[in-house]
Amino acid sequence: MADSNEIACPRVISALSPIAARSGDELGAPESAPYFTNPIVKWFLGGNYAERPSNVEETKEACDRMIALGAQWLKTLHQDHAYTYHPRELPNHSDEAYRAILEKGRENGIKCALHEPLVSGFKKGVDLGFDTLEHMPMDAVIPDAYVEAFMKREMAIMPTMIVHGDVFIMEEMLELLQARGEDYLVPEAVEQMTARIRSALVLQGRQLSESESHALSFNPQYGKDMFHNAVANLRKLHEMGAMVGIGTDMGNPFTQFFGRYADELNHFAAAGIPNFDILRRATLLNARIIDMEDRIGSLEKGKDADIIAVRGDPLKDLQAMSRVDMVMKGGVFVKMQGIDLG
């Protein structure tokens, strides 16, 4: 429906539920996502946010379920610990389970993505040969040897700098929620996001004890302190010529506002990447990463007419990308003169 413009929205390539780790009752990332075993609850909710296999056979079965339901990509996660000081360790899949996911993907012609916000996950993704890595490691700088191996395998990464960068603008986000939250989100989501940001602001203003920090899934001060590593890694990957796409991780508690793509572009500019390279990554390179380079990503005869018009020249002023006046998808106007036509 999205691809044919029956509904006015971006093109969607879905992995459905990510295949997350579990060790007994202990959940791996995303640890805050509930896991339901009651079939009635699962039916009512349409399934779990994340599948939670606990062994290799269950992992294969989870992959088969997602593929049978129409998944066009398989996503799993590797995260050793929570985003905080004195963190709790989180369970990950075994290497055998990760390889099972990759094998299922290759058997079905489906690419596999790995959530890896820490350097250990970047290394794991490279060692095992995932197609794409999601999020820029922020706990340390990636060793050159692993960047070189990443490039040799022709892998790609979506840094989603906005995910951790938003800790620097939480007050502004709260103001936006209060003023225009329901322009972006349903009322329940506005309440949830408002509560989440307010809690983070309270934490930010306190000196936490070791036990308090240990109990957190996300400590905003840790995010602030570690963000410079994410910027250094983005700059390194760019300078070494790695395949770096641009995406926002929309749906994260701090990035639920659709339409903030320009903010992600600004993080790339802040890392010293030229505007031309940013726009090329956001268009042609992104299309290459999702295997749609033959249809989208550039203006060429025979390709789908996916076009936007902005006020200004983004090669000179990247802020022009936040002033979108026209959106055409597949030759159909979705937005014209700032008016949504869907």
C-alpha positions as CSV (number, residue, x, y, z in Angstrom):
1,M,0.0,0.0,0.0
2,A,2.8,2.4,0.8
3,D,4.8,1.6,-2.4
4,S,1.7,2.0,-4.6
5,N,0.6,5.3,-2.9
6,E,-2.6,3.9,-1.6
7,I,-1.6,5.6,1.6
8,A,0.6,8.7,1.8
9,C,3.7,7.6,3.6
10,P,7.4,6.7,2.9
11,R,8.3,3.4,1.2
12,V,8.5,0.6,3.8
13,I,10.9,-2.2,4.0
14,S,10.0,-4.2,7.1
15,A,11.9,-6.6,9.3
16,L,8.7,-7.0,11.5
17,S,9.8,-8.0,15.0
18,P,13.5,-8.0,15.8
19,I,14.9,-11.3,16.9
20,A,16.2,-10.4,20.4
21,A,18.1,-12.5,23.0
22,R,16.7,-14.0,26.2
23,S,18.4,-16.0,28.9
24,G,15.7,-17.4,31.2
25,D,13.7,-14.4,32.4
26,E,16.6,-12.0,31.6
27,L,16.0,-10.0,28.4
28,G,18.6,-8.7,26.1
29,A,18.3,-5.4,24.2
30,P,15.7,-3.9,23.8
31,E,15.4,-4.8,27.5
32,S,12.5,-2.4,28.1
33,A,10.3,-4.1,25.5
34,P,7.9,-6.5,27.2
35,Y,7.8,-10.1,26.2
36,F,4.4,-11.9,26.3
37,T,4.0,-15.7,26.3
38,N,0.2,-15.8,26.7
39,P,-1.2,-16.6,23.2
40,I,-4.3,-14.5,23.9
41,V,-2.3,-11.4,24.8
42,K,0.0,-12.0,21.8
43,W,-3.0,-12.3,19.5
44,F,-4.7,-9.2,20.9
45,L,-1.5,-7.1,20.5
46,G,-0.6,-8.6,17.1
47,G,2.5,-10.3,18.5
48,N,5.5,-9.2,20.5
49,Y,7.6,-6.1,19.9
50,A,10.6,-8.5,19.8
51,E,10.8,-12.2,19.3
52,R,12.7,-13.8,22.3
53,P,14.2,-17.2,21.3
54,S,16.4,-18.8,23.9
55,N,18.3,-21.3,21.8
56,V,19.3,-21.9,18.2
57,E,16.3,-23.9,17.2
58,E,13.9,-21.3,18.6
59,T,16.0,-18.7,16.7
60,K,15.5,-20.5,13.4
61,E,11.7,-20.8,14.1
62,A,11.5,-17.0,14.9
63,C,13.2,-16.3,11.5
64,D,10.8,-18.6,9.7
65,R,7.8,-16.9,11.4
66,M,9.0,-13.4,10.4
67,I,9.7,-14.5,6.8
68,A,6.3,-16.2,6.6
69,L,4.6,-13.0,7.7
70,G,6.3,-11.1,5.0
71,A,9.6,-9.7,6.5
72,Q,11.8,-8.2,3.8
73,W,14.8,-8.0,6.2
74,L,15.8,-9.8,9.3
75,K,17.0,-7.8,12.3
76,T,18.7,-8.9,15.5
77,L,20.6,-7.3,18.3
78,H,24.0,-7.3,20.1
79,Q,24.4,-5.1,23.1
80,D,26.6,-6.1,26.0
81,H,25.2,-3.7,28.6
82,A,22.7,-0.9,29.3
83,Y,23.4,2.7,28.4
84,T,24.7,3.8,31.8
85,Y,27.6,3.8,34.2
86,H,28.1,0.7,36.3
87,P,25.8,-1.1,33.9
88,R,24.1,-4.4,34.0
89,E,25.3,-7.0,31.5
90,L,22.7,-8.0,28.9
91,P,22.4,-11.4,27.3
92,N,23.2,-11.8,23.6
93,H,22.6,-14.6,21.2
94,S,25.3,-17.2,20.8
95,D,27.5,-17.0,17.7
96,E,25.7,-20.2,16.5
97,A,22.3,-18.4,16.8
98,Y,23.6,-15.3,15.0
99,R,24.9,-17.6,12.2
100,A,21.4,-19.3,12.0
101,I,19.8,-15.9,11.4
102,L,22.3,-15.1,8.6
103,E,21.8,-18.5,7.1
104,K,18.0,-18.0,7.1
105,G,18.4,-14.7,5.5
106,R,20.7,-16.0,2.7
107,E,18.4,-19.0,2.1
108,N,15.5,-16.6,1.5
109,G,17.4,-13.8,-0.3
110,I,16.9,-11.5,2.7
111,K,19.5,-9.2,4.1
112,C,20.3,-9.2,7.9
113,A,20.8,-6.2,10.1
114,L,22.5,-6.1,13.5
115,H,21.7,-3.5,16.2
116,E,25.1,-2.7,17.7
117,P,25.5,0.6,19.7
118,L,28.8,-0.5,21.3
119,V,32.1,-1.3,19.7
120,S,31.8,-5.0,20.8
121,G,28.7,-5.3,18.6
122,F,30.4,-3.6,15.7
123,K,33.2,-6.2,15.9
124,K,30.7,-9.0,16.2
125,G,28.8,-7.8,13.2
126,V,32.0,-7.6,11.1
127,D,33.3,-11.0,12.3
128,L,30.0,-12.7,11.4
129,G,29.3,-10.8,8.2
130,F,26.0,-9.0,8.7
131,D,24.8,-6.9,5.8
132,T,24.1,-3.8,7.7
133,L,24.9,-2.5,11.2
134,E,22.4,-0.2,13.0
135,H,23.6,2.7,15.2
136,M,27.1,4.2,15.6
137,P,29.1,2.7,18.4
138,M,29.4,5.3,21.2
139,D,31.4,3.7,24.0
140,A,34.8,3.9,22.3
141,V,36.5,4.5,19.0
142,I,36.4,1.6,16.5
143,P,39.8,0.2,15.7
144,D,41.1,0.9,12.2
145,A,41.5,-2.9,11.5
146,Y,37.8,-3.4,12.0
147,V,36.8,-0.5,9.8
148,E,39.0,-2.0,7.1
149,A,37.4,-5.4,7.5
150,F,33.9,-3.7,7.5
151,M,34.8,-2.1,4.1
152,K,36.3,-5.3,2.7
153,R,33.1,-7.1,3.4
154,E,31.2,-4.3,1.7
155,M,29.0,-3.8,4.7
156,A,26.9,-0.7,5.5
157,I,26.0,1.2,8.7
158,M,23.1,3.5,9.6
159,P,24.6,5.7,12.4
160,T,21.3,7.1,13.7
161,M,23.2,9.9,15.4
162,I,19.9,11.5,16.5
163,V,19.3,8.7,18.9
164,H,22.0,9.7,21.4
165,G,22.3,13.3,20.2
166,D,18.8,14.1,21.4
167,V,20.0,14.0,25.0
168,F,21.4,17.5,24.4
169,I,18.0,18.9,23.4
170,M,15.6,17.2,25.8
171,E,14.2,20.5,27.1
172,E,13.4,21.7,23.5
173,M,11.7,18.3,22.7
174,L,9.5,18.6,25.8
175,E,8.4,22.1,24.7
176,L,7.6,20.7,21.2
177,L,5.6,17.9,22.8
178,Q,3.6,20.3,24.9
179,A,3.0,22.7,22.0
180,R,2.4,20.4,19.1
181,G,2.7,16.8,20.3
182,E,-0.6,15.7,18.9
183,D,0.4,17.0,15.5
184,Y,2.9,14.1,15.4
185,L,1.6,11.4,17.8
186,V,-1.6,9.9,19.2
187,P,-2.4,11.2,22.7
188,E,-1.2,8.1,24.5
189,A,2.2,8.3,22.8
190,V,2.5,12.0,23.7
191,E,1.9,11.1,27.3
192,Q,4.4,8.3,27.3
193,M,7.1,10.3,25.5
194,T,6.5,13.3,27.8
195,A,6.9,11.1,30.9
196,R,10.0,9.5,29.5
197,I,11.7,12.9,28.8
198,R,10.7,14.3,32.1
199,S,12.2,11.3,33.9
200,A,15.4,11.7,31.9
201,L,15.6,15.4,32.8
202,V,15.2,14.6,36.5
203,L,18.0,12.0,36.3
204,Q,20.2,14.5,34.5
205,G,20.0,16.9,37.3
206,R,21.0,14.3,40.0
207,Q,24.2,12.7,41.2
208,L,23.3,9.0,40.9
209,S,24.7,6.4,43.2
210,E,26.3,3.3,41.7
211,S,23.2,1.2,42.5
212,E,20.9,3.8,41.0
213,S,23.0,3.9,37.8
214,H,23.2,0.2,37.7
215,A,19.4,-0.2,37.6
216,L,18.9,2.2,34.6
217,S,18.4,1.1,31.0
218,F,19.5,4.6,29.9
219,N,21.4,7.3,31.8
220,P,21.2,10.6,29.8
221,Q,24.5,11.8,31.4
222,Y,26.2,8.6,30.0
223,G,24.8,9.4,26.6
224,K,26.1,13.0,26.7
225,D,29.6,11.8,27.9
226,M,29.9,9.1,25.3
227,F,28.5,11.0,22.3
228,H,31.9,12.3,21.3
229,N,32.9,8.7,20.5
230,A,30.0,8.4,18.1
231,V,31.0,11.6,16.3
232,A,34.6,10.4,16.1
233,N,33.5,7.1,14.6
234,L,31.2,8.8,12.1
235,R,34.1,11.0,11.0
236,K,36.5,8.0,10.8
237,L,34.2,5.9,8.7
238,H,33.6,8.8,6.4
239,E,37.3,9.6,6.0
240,M,38.2,5.9,5.4
241,G,35.5,5.6,2.7
242,A,33.1,3.2,4.4
243,M,29.5,2.8,3.3
244,V,27.6,5.0,5.7
245,G,23.9,5.6,5.1
246,I,21.6,8.1,6.9
247,G,18.6,7.2,8.9
248,T,16.9,8.3,12.2
249,D,15.7,5.2,14.1
250,M,12.3,6.8,14.2
251,G,10.2,5.1,16.8
252,N,12.8,5.2,19.6
253,P,11.3,6.9,22.7
254,F,13.3,10.0,22.0
255,T,12.9,10.0,18.2
256,Q,9.2,9.3,17.6
257,F,8.6,12.6,15.8
258,F,8.3,11.8,12.1
259,G,9.9,14.5,10.0
260,R,13.2,15.1,11.8
261,Y,15.4,13.8,9.1
262,A,17.1,17.2,8.7
263,D,18.3,16.9,12.3
264,E,20.1,13.7,11.4
265,L,21.7,15.5,8.4
266,N,22.9,18.2,10.7
267,H,24.7,15.7,12.9
268,F,26.7,14.7,9.8
269,A,27.5,18.3,9.1
270,A,28.7,18.8,12.7
271,A,31.1,15.9,12.2
272,G,32.7,17.8,9.3
273,I,31.2,16.0,6.4
274,P,30.6,18.2,3.3
275,N,27.0,18.9,2.3
276,F,27.5,17.2,-1.1
277,D,28.6,14.0,0.6
278,I,25.7,14.2,3.1
279,L,23.1,14.5,0.3
280,R,24.7,11.7,-1.7
281,R,24.5,9.4,1.3
282,A,20.9,10.4,2.0
283,T,19.8,9.5,-1.6
284,L,21.9,7.4,-3.9
285,L,23.9,5.5,-1.2
286,N,20.8,4.8,0.9
287,A,19.1,3.4,-2.2
288,R,22.1,1.2,-2.8
289,I,22.1,-0.1,0.8
290,I,18.4,-1.3,0.4
291,D,19.0,-2.7,-3.0
292,M,16.8,-0.2,-4.7
293,E,19.4,1.8,-6.6
294,D,17.8,0.7,-9.9
295,R,14.6,2.5,-8.9
296,I,15.3,5.4,-6.6
297,G,18.2,7.5,-5.2
298,S,18.9,9.6,-8.3
299,L,17.0,11.4,-11.1
300,E,17.4,9.2,-14.2
301,K,15.2,8.1,-17.0
302,G,13.3,4.9,-16.1
303,K,13.6,5.4,-12.3
304,D,10.7,6.1,-10.0
305,A,10.1,9.8,-9.6
306,D,10.8,10.2,-5.9
307,I,11.5,14.0,-5.6
308,I,11.4,16.7,-3.0
309,A,11.6,20.5,-3.5
310,V,13.1,22.6,-0.8
311,R,13.5,26.4,-0.3
312,G,17.1,27.2,-0.7
313,D,20.3,25.4,-1.9
314,P,21.2,22.6,0.4
315,L,24.7,22.4,-1.1
316,K,25.3,25.8,0.5
317,D,22.8,25.8,3.4
318,L,21.9,22.3,4.8
319,Q,19.0,24.0,6.7
320,A,17.2,24.1,3.5
321,M,16.4,20.4,4.0
322,S,14.1,21.3,6.8
323,R,12.1,23.6,4.5
324,V,10.3,21.0,2.3
325,D,7.6,22.4,0.1
326,M,6.9,19.5,-2.3
327,V,7.1,15.7,-2.0
328,M,6.6,13.4,-5.0
329,K,6.7,9.7,-4.6
330,G,6.6,7.4,-7.7
331,G,5.4,10.4,-9.8
332,V,2.5,11.2,-7.5
333,F,2.4,14.4,-5.5
334,V,2.1,13.6,-1.8
335,K,2.7,17.2,-0.6
336,M,2.6,20.5,-2.5
337,Q,3.3,24.0,-1.2
338,G,3.5,22.6,2.3
339,I,0.0,21.0,2.1
340,D,-0.2,17.2,2.7
341,L,-2.3,15.7,-0.1
342,G,-2.8,12.2,1.5
